Amino acid sequence: MSETADRPIIAFDSGIGGLTVLREARVLIPNRRFVYIADDAGFPYGDWEEEPLRERIVGLFEGFIAKYDPEIVIIPCNTASTLVLDDLRLTFPSVPFVGTVPAIKPAAERTSSGLISVLATPGTVKRAYTRDLIQSFATKCHVRLVGSQNLARMAEAHIRGDHIDDADILAEIAPCFVEMDGKRTDIVVLACTHYPFLANVFRRLAPWPVDWLDPAEAIARRTLSLLKPNGTGIEPEHGDDIAVFTSGDPDFSTRRLMQGFGLAMA
């Protein structure tokens, strides 16, 4: 067995939203062990100021890297990636990091109307990184940035089975739909990993059909491209995969959700 075979892939998110990326990664990379880490003690990241959040995430990773010795780290969280990805790469140069940034480039390539919306957390919306993506790839498009204060919490509640009123969700996504010069928004970038959990609800409530752009598969493919073959030829059971919560005390519904994803609680 090669030395990489026992080294896991870490997937780190502010809560359970990163499970949307983990789901795709496990399909494409079945011969690796995963450690899913949810910083539920710090959730939601959209409410944090930049410097305290930066210090928190880098500090957490000092422990994660020492404990798990990961082969690679995925950061599904847009807010964390746009803020601290460079810091993590500088602090831990021997570990490859795959970040998640708003899928503005593919949206600009696909749009027919030229009207794109980016549905994100307030933290992602205000990042210079997000504005730079627009300047680099979408100068010919009209891009509306929509920072939702509540959708990440709603998505977490939804995936746990709690009821969320349609009117509350519609109020959060309504600003994404723009009509201008006889054209309409035709792509909404889901720039928070929590939001794909609500994608079917979004489609049902949307005032007109749009392409809800979920980057999960692209992130998984990027991760796969950076991995070395493990040399075993054996596909392990996903029961080896674990979930870690920084609070140390996730509630019953969260534990049940992890079990449904085949993740043992660490």
N, C-alpha and C positions, 0 to 999 in steps of 0.2 A: 504493500500500500504506500502511495506517495505521501510526502510530508504535507501536501495540501489537502489530502482527503479528509483529515480530521478537523481542519480549520473551517469554522463556519462562515457563512455570509451573515452579516448583521444588517437588518433593516430597521431604521430608526425613524420614529415619527412622534409628533406631540401627543398623539392619542391612538385611536384605532383606525384612523383614516388610511394609514400606510398599508393596511391589509389589502387594499385594492391593487397595490403594486406587488405585494408579496404573492398574491394569488397568481399573477402573471409570471412572476419570476420562478415559482415552483413548477409551473407547467414547462417552461423553457429550460430550466436547470434542475431536473429531477434527481441528479446524482450529487447534490450538495446538501449539507445540513444548514438550517437557518435558525438564527436567533432574532426574534422580533422584539424590539425594545420600544415601549410606549412611555413617554415622559408625561404620564397622566398627572403627576404632581405639579407640573408646570403648565398644563393645558388650561386655556387655549393660548397659543403663542401670539395670536393677533393682538392680544391685550398688552404685551410686554413692550417696554422701551428697548431700544436696540442694544445698548452696551450691557445691561444686566442679562439679557437673553444670550448674547454672545458669550459672556463669561460662564453662564450656566451650562451651555451646551459643550463648550470646550472642556470645562471641568468634569462634566459627566463622562465624556469620552476618554479622559485619562484613566478612569476606572474600567470602562468597557474594553478598551484596547488591552489593558493589562490582564483582565480576567479571561477574555474570550479569544484573544489573538486571532482576529478575523482575517480571512484571506482577502476580503473586500467588504466595503461598507456602502450600503444604499441609503440615501437620505431622501425618502419619498416626499418629505414635507417641503413645500415651496417656500414657506416663510423661513425655515431654518436654512435651506439651501441658498437662497438669495442673500442671506445675512452672513453666514458663518462658514460656507464651504471653503473659501480660500484659507481661512484661519485653520480649519481642520487639516487641510493638505499641508500647510506649512508646519503645523505642530506635530503631525504624524506622517512624515514623508515616505515611510516604508509601506503605508497602507493606501491602496487605491480607494478613492471615494467617488461614487456616482451620485450626482445631485439631480434635483428636479427643479426646473425653471419653467415659467409659463410658456406654453407651446405657441408662441406668437409667430415664429418663423413658419411652421407648417400651416398655421391658420392663414397667414398672408399668402402662401402659395396656393391654398385651396379655394379661397373665397371667390365668389362670382360677383357679388355686389360691392365688395370693397369695404363693407361695414362689419367689423369684428368687435366682439365684446370679450373682456377678460374678467371672469368671475373669480374673485380671490378673497383672501382675508385682508383687513386693513393694512397689516404689516407688509404683505407682498405688494399691494397697490402703491404704497408710498416709497418702496425701495428704488434707489437710483438704478439698480440692476434691471428692473422691469422697464423703466423708461429707456434705458440703453438698448434693450431688445427691440423696442418699438422703433427707435432711431436707426438701428442696424438693419431691420428686416421688414418693417411695415410702414415706411414713409409714404407709400402710395395708398395706404388704407386709412380709413377713419376708425381709430381704436378707442373704444370706451372702456375705461377701467372702473370696475364695480367692486368696491370693498364691502363685503358683508360682515357685519359684526356678529351675526347669529347663526349662520348656516352650518358652521362646523359643529356647534353644539346640537343643532337640530339633526344633523346627519348621525352623530353619535347616538342620540336618543332613538332615531329611526331604526338603526341597525340593531339596537338592543330590543326592539319591539314596542317602543313607546309610541303613542299616537301623537302626530304633529298635525295641526290644522293646515289645510291647503292654503287658506288665506294668508297665513304667516309665511309660508314658503314662497307663495306668489309675490308677496311684498318684497322679498329679498331678491328675486330674480327679475322682476319687472323692469328695473333700469337697464337691463342688458338689451332690451328690444328697442331698436332705434329705426325710425323711418325718416329718410332724407332724400330729397330730390327723386321721389318715386321708387327708391330702393329701400330694402330692409336688411337688417342684420341677418346674416346667414350662417355665421359660426360663433359659438360661444366657447371660449377656452375655459376648461375646468381647472383652475390654477390653485386648487387645494385638493389633496388626496382624499379628503372626507367626502367631497361633493359627488363623486361617481356613485356612492351609495344611494343618492337621491335622484340619479339620472332618469329613472323611469317616471318618477313623480314630476320632474322638470318637463319631460316630454308631454306628459298629460296636461300640465297646466300652462304650457307655453302658448302665447297668443298666435304664433305661427310656427311651422316646423323649422328647426335649425339643426346644424351639425354640432352636437355637444362633444368637444374634443377632449378625450381622456388620454393622457400621455403614458399610462401604465405599461402598455406593451412595449413602447419605445424604450422606456427605462429598463425593462427586463432584458431587451435585446442588447442594449448597451452594456449591461452587466455581464451578459454571456460572452460578449466579444472580448472582455478584459480578463476572463478566467483562463487558467491553464488547464489542460486535461488532467483529471485526477488519476488516471491510470488504472483504476480498479475495474472498470466495465460493469460495476455492480450498482444497481439503482436501489438505495436504501429506502426503508419505509419512512414516511413523513412523521411518524410518531417520535422520531429523534429530534424534531424541531421543537423549540421552546419559546415561550413568551415571558418577557420580563416587564414589570410595571414599576416605575420609580417610586410610586406611593407605597409599594409593598402590600397594598390592600385593595385590589380591585373588587368591585361588587359582584354579586352572584351572577347577574345577567352578563357581565363582561367575561367572567370565568366560563360561563356556558358558551358564549360566542367563541372564545379561544378554543374550546373543545371542539366546536363545530368546524373550525378551521384546521383541526388536527394538531393544535399546539398544546404542549404540556406546560402547565404553569411552573415557572422556576421558583 
